[in-house]
Amino acid sequence: MCMREGIGPSLYGRGAAVIAAALTLAAPAVADAQQQQPRQPQSAAPQRLVPVTGGASRYATPDGAVRFVLDRSGGRAALVQFEGDPEVHVLRPTMGAGGDEIYQTESGDVRLRVTSHGGIIVYTRAIRTGAAASEEGRVAPLTPEALAFAEMQARFRAIQSRARRTVGQPVLFTVPAQMSPLVAGVVTDAAERAAEGLAEAPLTNVRQVIIVVGRTPAVALRGSVLMVQVAPQLGYAGRPSSSTIRNVVMGQVQGPEQ
């Protein structure tokens, strides 16, 4: 489906099938920049920390400056969405000092520390040394919304218009011709993340974004064509993040087959 303003869906053809096969065989692209593990903040006294359990909960720092939803219902990988940020970030743990778990994004940015006491420290651009976060209440898990075809079309028109404004040139988004509402939700979110990544890549020459469905998330750049593979069965973890898109477009990390 080529999402053009005022134009309906069209079939991919042979080229997209070749792209889908190439991406399916490739591993997901990840950024290679790694941050140093942050220091434990003095304000993170054990009595202020709340044990982390499975499921999803809303958390906040004591001053309420940072609020976020943390979803650990999907296993060791966690999902986090900060208030005011439309992107759901996929965090993966590594072991830190003293038995702590450090949760990082695909690009190596540290977002959370789960302490050996079972509490949470959150890190943002404004709080680089970390702040303790307390649970405010349980919430529904973070899952991509199901989208009907007409709603998906409207969303893609908005995405293409926004991409044209930020890039300064038209950007055509091409997606599979047939998909269920659940798959459409993941594909649309992947397009949103791609548009964000392009907006953060100055002077990009990307003029087309091709989204295909495969077994793993992946991204590659071929001249002016950005190829994005999503794995809908993985939910938000099945699409590349905006930072990964940005890094691939800017040449800061190699995508599949490069």
MILO-355274 format. One record per residue (C-alpha): x, y, z; residue in one letter; residue number from 1. Coordinates in steps of 0.001 Angstrom, whole numbers, plus 500000, padded with zeros to 6 digits. Layout:
N
+--------+--------+--------+---------+-----+
!      x !      y !      z ! residuo ! num !
+--------+--------+--------+---------+-----+
!      X !      Y !      Z !       A ! NUM !
...
+--------+--------+--------+---------+-----+
***
This chain:
258
+--------+--------+--------+---------+-----+
!      x !      y !      z ! residuo ! num !
+--------+--------+--------+---------+-----+
! 500000 ! 500000 ! 500000 !       M !   1 !
! 501462 ! 503337 ! 498967 !       C !   2 !
! 500042 ! 505951 ! 501289 !       M !   3 !
! 499631 ! 509043 ! 499128 !       R !   4 !
! 497317 ! 511883 ! 500021 !       E !   5 !
! 494040 ! 511294 ! 498191 !       G !   6 !
! 495229 ! 507981 ! 496672 !       I !   7 !
! 494142 ! 504528 ! 497795 !       G !   8 !
! 496273 ! 501364 ! 498368 !       P !   9 !
! 498364 ! 499679 ! 495702 !       S !  10 !
! 500274 ! 496410 ! 495725 !       L !  11 !
! 504003 ! 496312 ! 496409 !       Y !  12 !
! 505221 ! 494278 ! 493483 !       G !  13 !
! 508460 ! 492405 ! 493190 !       R !  14 !
! 510814 ! 495030 ! 494647 !       G !  15 !
! 509142 ! 495043 ! 498050 !       A !  16 !
! 509157 ! 491235 ! 498163 !       A !  17 !
! 512929 ! 491266 ! 497656 !       V !  18 !
! 513318 ! 493923 ! 500350 !       I !  19 !
! 511173 ! 491909 ! 502754 !       A !  20 !
! 513270 ! 488780 ! 502185 !       A !  21 !
! 516536 ! 490661 ! 502665 !       A !  22 !
! 515381 ! 492290 ! 505876 !       L !  23 !
! 513901 ! 489105 ! 507304 !       T !  24 !
! 517295 ! 487440 ! 507112 !       L !  25 !
! 519004 ! 490379 ! 508789 !       A !  26 !
! 519399 ! 491003 ! 512501 !       A !  27 !
! 517837 ! 494108 ! 514076 !       P !  28 !
! 519931 ! 497247 ! 513829 !       A !  29 !
! 521061 ! 498715 ! 517116 !       V !  30 !
! 523131 ! 501740 ! 517896 !       A !  31 !
! 526618 ! 501103 ! 519178 !       D !  32 !
! 526933 ! 504128 ! 521434 !       A !  33 !
! 527022 ! 503080 ! 525062 !       Q !  34 !
! 526746 ! 505323 ! 528095 !       Q !  35 !
! 528618 ! 504779 ! 531333 !       Q !  36 !
! 526469 ! 503400 ! 534093 !       Q !  37 !
! 525131 ! 506299 ! 536166 !       P !  38 !
! 525851 ! 506857 ! 539831 !       R !  39 !
! 523310 ! 505998 ! 542513 !       Q !  40 !
! 521717 ! 509321 ! 543496 !       P !  41 !
! 521897 ! 510391 ! 547114 !       Q !  42 !
! 518161 ! 511094 ! 547094 !       S !  43 !
! 517409 ! 507439 ! 546337 !       A !  44 !
! 517006 ! 506310 ! 549914 !       A !  45 !
! 515732 ! 502714 ! 550200 !       P !  46 !
! 512594 ! 503726 ! 552108 !       Q !  47 !
! 511463 ! 505864 ! 549160 !       R !  48 !
! 511689 ! 503038 ! 546666 !       L !  49 !
! 508809 ! 500808 ! 545682 !       V !  50 !
! 509382 ! 497183 ! 544661 !       P !  51 !
! 509012 ! 496524 ! 540955 !       V !  52 !
! 506522 ! 493806 ! 540080 !       T !  53 !
! 505169 ! 492377 ! 536856 !       G !  54 !
! 502465 ! 494185 ! 534941 !       G !  55 !
! 502228 ! 497923 ! 534310 !       A !  56 !
! 502203 ! 500808 ! 536770 !       S !  57 !
! 502436 ! 504578 ! 536715 !       R !  58 !
! 505400 ! 506116 ! 538545 !       Y !  59 !
! 506461 ! 509634 ! 539476 !       A !  60 !
! 509433 ! 511387 ! 541053 !       T !  61 !
! 508753 ! 512990 ! 544464 !       P !  62 !
! 508376 ! 516466 ! 542932 !       D !  63 !
! 506122 ! 515172 ! 540152 !       G !  64 !
! 508452 ! 516555 ! 537466 !       A !  65 !
! 508786 ! 513150 ! 535790 !       V !  66 !
! 505900 ! 510731 ! 535369 !       R !  67 !
! 505961 ! 507550 ! 533362 !       F !  68 !
! 504311 ! 504188 ! 532815 !       V !  69 !
! 506503 ! 501118 ! 533219 !       L !  70 !
! 505290 ! 497831 ! 531781 !       D !  71 !
! 507178 ! 494650 ! 532662 !       R !  72 !
! 504440 ! 492219 ! 531645 !       S !  73 !
! 506347 ! 491096 ! 528552 !       G !  74 !
! 509274 ! 489378 ! 530289 !       G !  75 !
! 512746 ! 490777 ! 530952 !       R !  76 !
! 512446 ! 493505 ! 528337 !       A !  77 !
! 510473 ! 496447 ! 529688 !       A !  78 !
! 508385 ! 499154 ! 528062 !       L !  79 !
! 508357 ! 502721 ! 529348 !       V !  80 !
! 506400 ! 505769 ! 528209 !       Q !  81 !
! 507123 ! 509158 ! 529714 !       F !  82 !
! 504320 ! 511644 ! 530167 !       E !  83 !
! 504299 ! 514013 ! 527198 !       G !  84 !
! 506303 ! 511669 ! 524958 !       D !  85 !
! 504300 ! 509782 ! 522293 !       P !  86 !
! 506973 ! 507090 ! 521900 !       E !  87 !
! 506929 ! 503861 ! 523887 !       V !  88 !
! 510581 ! 502993 ! 524569 !       H !  89 !
! 511802 ! 499397 ! 524689 !       V !  90 !
! 514330 ! 498866 ! 527489 !       L !  91 !
! 516594 ! 495871 ! 527942 !       R !  92 !
! 518438 ! 495046 ! 531164 !       P !  93 !
! 522116 ! 494589 ! 531887 !       T !  94 !
! 523603 ! 493765 ! 535267 !       M !  95 !
! 525045 ! 496652 ! 537246 !       G !  96 !
! 527029 ! 497010 ! 540456 !       A !  97 !
! 525604 ! 495504 ! 543622 !       G !  98 !
! 523015 ! 493397 ! 541835 !       G !  99 !
! 521188 ! 496340 ! 540260 !       D ! 100 !
! 519626 ! 496030 ! 536804 !       E ! 101 !
! 520323 ! 498823 ! 534318 !       I ! 102 !
! 517622 ! 499282 ! 531662 !       Y ! 103 !
! 518811 ! 500836 ! 528399 !       Q ! 104 !
! 517281 ! 501813 ! 525077 !       T ! 105 !
! 518447 ! 500397 ! 521728 !       E ! 106 !
! 520929 ! 503266 ! 521429 !       S ! 107 !
! 522468 ! 502630 ! 524847 !       G ! 108 !
! 520755 ! 505435 ! 526756 !       D ! 109 !
! 520105 ! 504527 ! 530399 !       V ! 110 !
! 516511 ! 505183 ! 531392 !       R ! 111 !
! 515928 ! 503120 ! 534536 !       L ! 112 !
! 517828 ! 501395 ! 537303 !       R ! 113 !
! 516082 ! 498677 ! 539288 !       V ! 114 !
! 517996 ! 498478 ! 542550 !       T ! 115 !
! 518816 ! 495365 ! 544526 !       S ! 116 !
! 516248 ! 496652 ! 547052 !       H ! 117 !
! 513575 ! 496339 ! 544345 !       G ! 118 !
! 513053 ! 500059 ! 543704 !       G ! 119 !
! 513313 ! 502314 ! 540663 !       I ! 120 !
! 515646 ! 505161 ! 539736 !       I ! 121 !
! 514732 ! 507098 ! 536596 !       V ! 122 !
! 517152 ! 508986 ! 534321 !       Y ! 123 !
! 516262 ! 511698 ! 531828 !       T ! 124 !
! 518141 ! 514417 ! 529968 !       R ! 125 !
! 517240 ! 516803 ! 532770 !       A ! 126 !
! 518008 ! 514299 ! 535569 !       I ! 127 !
! 521268 ! 512683 ! 534516 !       R ! 128 !
! 522228 ! 511570 ! 538040 !       T ! 129 !
! 518868 ! 509901 ! 538567 !       G ! 130 !
! 515878 ! 510341 ! 540867 !       A ! 131 !
! 513836 ! 507891 ! 542894 !       A ! 132 !
! 510385 ! 507104 ! 541516 !       A ! 133 !
! 507381 ! 505902 ! 543508 !       S ! 134 !
! 504418 ! 503925 ! 542227 !       E ! 135 !
! 501191 ! 505881 ! 541853 !       E ! 136 !
! 498942 ! 503037 ! 540724 !       G ! 137 !
! 498398 ! 500147 ! 538386 !       R ! 138 !
! 497509 ! 500808 ! 534745 !       V ! 139 !
! 496747 ! 498840 ! 531597 !       A ! 140 !
! 499739 ! 497292 ! 529770 !       P ! 141 !
! 501338 ! 499274 ! 526953 !       L ! 142 !
! 500120 ! 497659 ! 523735 !       T ! 143 !
! 499785 ! 499109 ! 520213 !       P ! 144 !
! 496241 ! 500124 ! 519379 !       E ! 145 !
! 494258 ! 498264 ! 516744 !       A ! 146 !
! 493480 ! 500474 ! 513749 !       L ! 147 !
! 490783 ! 500097 ! 511129 !       A ! 148 !
! 491858 ! 500766 ! 507535 !       F ! 149 !
! 490197 ! 504198 ! 507304 !       A ! 150 !
! 491782 ! 505331 ! 510562 !       E ! 151 !
! 495182 ! 504074 ! 509435 !       M ! 152 !
! 494833 ! 506032 ! 506175 !       Q ! 153 !
! 494085 ! 509217 ! 508114 !       A ! 154 !
! 497078 ! 508650 ! 510380 !       R ! 155 !
! 499388 ! 508084 ! 507418 !       F ! 156 !
! 498215 ! 511247 ! 505713 !       R ! 157 !
! 499142 ! 513154 ! 508859 !       A ! 158 !
! 502498 ! 511351 ! 509111 !       I ! 159 !
! 503382 ! 512163 ! 505498 !       Q ! 160 !
! 502367 ! 515798 ! 505914 !       S ! 161 !
! 504487 ! 516122 ! 509037 !       R ! 162 !
! 507452 ! 514412 ! 507374 !       A ! 163 !
! 507185 ! 516771 ! 504400 !       R ! 164 !
! 507310 ! 519789 ! 506721 !       R ! 165 !
! 510258 ! 518563 ! 508780 !       T ! 166 !
! 512314 ! 517141 ! 505895 !       V ! 167 !
! 511442 ! 519905 ! 503450 !       G ! 168 !
! 510593 ! 517419 ! 500676 !       Q ! 169 !
! 507774 ! 514897 ! 500155 !       P ! 170 !
! 508383 ! 511516 ! 501799 !       V ! 171 !
! 506340 ! 508575 ! 500504 !       L ! 172 !
! 505432 ! 505833 ! 502995 !       F ! 173 !
! 504783 ! 502377 ! 501488 !       T ! 174 !
! 503184 ! 499656 ! 503612 !       V ! 175 !
! 501732 ! 496145 ! 503063 !       P ! 176 !
! 498497 ! 496062 ! 501087 !       A ! 177 !
! 496723 ! 493649 ! 503449 !       Q ! 178 !
! 496928 ! 493578 ! 507249 !       M ! 179 !
! 494777 ! 493057 ! 510308 !       S ! 180 !
! 493872 ! 495972 ! 512636 !       P ! 181 !
! 496463 ! 494773 ! 515189 !       L ! 182 !
! 499224 ! 494643 ! 512572 !       V ! 183 !
! 498087 ! 498031 ! 511268 !       A ! 184 !
! 498626 ! 499474 ! 514739 !       G ! 185 !
! 502255 ! 498326 ! 514877 !       V ! 186 !
! 502916 ! 499411 ! 511278 !       V ! 187 !
! 501470 ! 502861 ! 511960 !       T ! 188 !
! 503543 ! 503242 ! 515121 !       D ! 189 !
! 506646 ! 502226 ! 513143 !       A ! 190 !
! 505846 ! 504948 ! 510623 !       A ! 191 !
! 505467 ! 507477 ! 513449 !       E ! 192 !
! 508890 ! 506501 ! 514793 !       R ! 193 !
! 510411 ! 506703 ! 511310 !       A ! 194 !
! 509005 ! 510199 ! 510839 !       A ! 195 !
! 510452 ! 511244 ! 514209 !       E ! 196 !
! 513843 ! 509778 ! 513333 !       G ! 197 !
! 513890 ! 511611 ! 509991 !       L ! 198 !
! 512990 ! 514874 ! 511724 !       A ! 199 !
! 516038 ! 514463 ! 513966 !       E ! 200 !
! 518378 ! 513740 ! 511034 !       A ! 201 !
! 519412 ! 517077 ! 509485 !       P ! 202 !
! 519622 ! 517308 ! 505691 !       L ! 203 !
! 518365 ! 513767 ! 505180 !       T ! 204 !
! 517933 ! 512649 ! 501580 !       N ! 205 !
! 515329 ! 509992 ! 502428 !       V ! 206 !
! 512368 ! 510316 ! 500078 !       R ! 207 !
! 510654 ! 506969 ! 500638 !       Q ! 208 !
! 510027 ! 504791 ! 503689 !       V ! 209 !
! 509117 ! 501168 ! 502909 !       I ! 210 !
! 507629 ! 499205 ! 505809 !       I ! 211 !
! 507437 ! 495408 ! 505591 !       V ! 212 !
! 506437 ! 492658 ! 508010 !       V ! 213 !
! 508955 ! 490023 ! 509104 !       G ! 214 !
! 510171 ! 487942 ! 512026 !       R ! 215 !
! 512388 ! 490588 ! 513646 !       T ! 216 !
! 512582 ! 494396 ! 513683 !       P ! 217 !
! 515207 ! 495768 ! 511302 !       A ! 218 !
! 516148 ! 498912 ! 509419 !       V ! 219 !
! 518409 ! 499676 ! 506442 !       A ! 220 !
! 519155 ! 502663 ! 504254 !       L ! 221 !
! 519522 ! 502319 ! 500482 !       R ! 222 !
! 520242 ! 505719 ! 498988 !       G ! 223 !
! 517032 ! 507713 ! 499348 !       S ! 224 !
! 514978 ! 504683 ! 500490 !       V ! 225 !
! 514648 ! 503772 ! 504165 !       L ! 226 !
! 513538 ! 500160 ! 504663 !       M ! 227 !
! 511901 ! 499299 ! 507975 !       V ! 228 !
! 510874 ! 495788 ! 508994 !       Q ! 229 !
! 508426 ! 495221 ! 511841 !       V ! 230 !
! 507521 ! 492084 ! 513781 !       A ! 231 !
! 503926 ! 492746 ! 514921 !       P ! 232 !
! 503838 ! 489710 ! 517223 !       Q ! 233 !
! 506379 ! 491486 ! 519457 !       L ! 234 !
! 504223 ! 494585 ! 519944 !       G ! 235 !
! 506220 ! 497759 ! 520523 !       Y ! 236 !
! 509396 ! 495679 ! 520741 !       A ! 237 !
! 508770 ! 494655 ! 517135 !       G ! 238 !
! 509673 ! 497977 ! 515527 !       R ! 239 !
! 512844 ! 500099 ! 515481 !       P ! 240 !
! 512885 ! 503146 ! 517727 !       S ! 241 !
! 513093 ! 506711 ! 516465 !       S ! 242 !
! 516672 ! 506974 ! 517757 !       S ! 243 !
! 517692 ! 503879 ! 515789 !       T ! 244 !
! 516089 ! 505352 ! 512657 !       I ! 245 !
! 517936 ! 508621 ! 513231 !       R ! 246 !
! 521273 ! 506868 ! 513778 !       N ! 247 !
! 520930 ! 504735 ! 510646 !       V ! 248 !
! 519915 ! 507720 ! 508507 !       V ! 249 !
! 522836 ! 509770 ! 509836 !       M ! 250 !
! 525281 ! 506923 ! 509322 !       G ! 251 !
! 526071 ! 506583 ! 513026 !       Q ! 252 !
! 525248 ! 502878 ! 513008 !       V ! 253 !
! 525161 ! 500303 ! 510243 !       Q ! 254 !
! 521831 ! 498841 ! 509260 !       G ! 255 !
! 521296 ! 495273 ! 507965 !       P ! 256 !
! 523191 ! 494294 ! 504844 !       E ! 257 !
! 525358 ! 497441 ! 504883 !       Q ! 258 !
+--------+--------+--------+---------+-----+
***
